[in-house]
Amino acid sequence: MQTDMQTSVSTGRLWSGRIISWLPAIFLLIDGVWKLFKPALVVEATVKLGYSEKVIVPLGIVLTLCTILYMIRRTAVLGAIFVTGHLGGAVATHVRAGEGIFPISFPIILGVLLWGGLYLRDHRLAKLIPLHQEGN
């Protein structure tokens, strides 16, 4: 039985969307879980960016929960919105810290992949944001 989300999406488009979505989602999930365990590398990097060590676990909880929301089909759009907010904060943090182009652009790339994958696998989002006109 196909869900409403899959009715107008071809199999190739659906699987492309899943792969494009899951690659950054897995990265973000791992990042969130690492923050929960606070290895020295995570603590050093977070403190270097100007954050207190005591915010690492709450950031990990928020990122992990938002990413899980994104990975669940029914809550994927809501999760994408929340993860986009988190990634925006990451961009702002790296800009404020004077980091190079890669640390600043990496969260943007993750966001593009998350939304691009979701766009491919969810016909409702494609209807909401038509990137091309059909048959004129």
C-alpha positions, 0 to 999 in steps of 0.5 A: 500500500502506497502512502500519499507521500509516494503516490506521485513519485517515481521509484527512481526519484523516490530512491534518489531522494532517500539516498540524498536525504539519508547521507546528511541525516546520518552525519547529523545523527552521528554528530548529535550522538557524539555531543551526548557522550562529549568526547574530548574532540567535541568538547575542544571544538565546541569550546574553541567556537566560543560555547561553554562545555555545559551546552554540548549535551543540550545541543546534542539532544536537540540535534538528535531529536530534530534529525530523528524527526527528519528521518521519520516520513510523517514528520520529515518536513517539520524535522527539516525545518528544525534542522535548518534552524540548527544549521543556520546557527552553525553557519552563524557560529562559524562566521562569528568565529572567523572560520574558513569557507569550508566550515561556513559552507558545510552546514549550507551544503547539508541543508541543501541536501536535506531539502533536496532529498525531501523535495525528490521523495515528497510530491507535496513539497514539489507541488508547494515549490515548483522548480519547473513548469509542466507542459506549456 
